[in-house]
Amino acid sequence: MTDVVVTGLGATTPLGGDVASTWDALLAGRSGVSRITDDWASEFPAKLVARLAQEPAEQIDRVRARRLDRSQQVAVIAAEQAWRESGAADAGVAPERVAVVFGTGIGGALTLLGQDDVLEAKGPKRVSPFTIPMLMPNGPAAAVGLAVGARGGVHAPVSACASGAEAIRWGLDLLRFDRADVVLVGGAEACVHPLPMAGFAAMRAMSTRNDEPERASRPFDKARDGFVLGEGAAALVLERADSARARGAQVHARLAGAGATADGYDLVAPHPEGEGAGRAISAALRDAGLSATEVGHVNAHATSTPVGDTAEAAAIRDSVGEHVLVTATKSQTGHLLGAAGALESVFTILALRDQVVPATANLDDPDDDAAVQALDIVRREPRKASFTAAVNDSFGFGGHNIALVFTSA
Amino acid sequence: MSEDIQAGLAEILEEVAGVAPADATPEKSFTEDLDVDSLSMVEIATAVEDKFGVAIPDDELGNIKTVGDAISFIQKNQ
């Protein structure tokens, strides 16, 4: 099987404007969650959000930014960081052999809703000519492709909160099928706006712990009551190990395998025993040629919803076992929806590199659920450990399940 | 008069397309010299209507190739 490695990382998140500051803040236990003070939120049941630590305007030229939706801005910021770090451009990779796979859960919601306001207030002639390219769900992928001059195909998987992880899986396949030599993959999301907030709140999916923002996202905790919406993007550069080695690229980790399944159970609710999620993890391990006992760490999708976390705990216990060190980093970043799988893959890779598992914040009182009780979920402070393989899970509304396996470089 | 229009147009070009005001001179072609694409031209037309009270119909927009063309059109229709 073709060996695929990660040679570049990028991110802009509620914890920091790049990978290093985000990772430092994560290990330091900082929270990216705050309470919305805008007037519109006053009547909202859920008033919490994890906004970007650094505004895109600080990282991207004004004229360039004005024709990119916020989701495209963060995609470009993260992707350019990863691209620069990989050194692929300097190595003279042919643009026709560079591909992009970049997902989003919601797409250009801020543009769609903002231009709808313009339409209502001023009429159709005042709607921006950039409305469509800014709201289309392939917008982040297209903007990234243009930013790095990729001509080997630009793709945009859309599978709700699994989109970012799905992009990584597609990237792996493109390299295995020799469709490209370098693939820039990732996910982006920026939809903090009354409508998505109201929609998620109407599903009773969001935390209403409004008086304790930093303690609201608490995966696996008995008192969890929903997720906190986050915004940001993360990106990875993937390439085949032989060509990365040939050009002397730094290698962060191997992307050893991927698994994708569907629950076939409900449009929104996860299968209660995490059947599809567990099958995705097992498929990813088979794909990587690893046994469950070789996996030392799982970065869980765990969003802090009552049903989702216990279903995933069962999936991890049944497919990997009780020996793994589990963490749920959404406790500090909030839920970046279509960017979550990419960001948590970055965390999984850094955990492998630094041999440390970040703590799950706010896990004061683990749920009584048998699977949650059985797992070794790292809490209170990061834990040093020795491991060579780690799994990142991602799930999305629609019953999408993606598992990715990374191993030490 | 045409200097005022040129200055106003330069402001619009800077805002919409990042064109340095000193570059917005009458002989410059929007697409060839100033790198303004067709969608940005639509934005510029909207901004011209706001600033000068002159609407540029779609069939006229295609005939406006240079900054000078835009100045003349605004002058004629103001």
Boltz contact constraints between the chains, C-beta under 6 A:
constraints:
  - contact:
      token1: [A, 63]
      token2: [B, 18]
      max_distance: 6.0
  - contact:
      token1: [A, 129]
      token2: [B, 39]
      max_distance: 6.0
  - contact:
      token1: [A, 129]
      token2: [B, 42]
      max_distance: 6.0
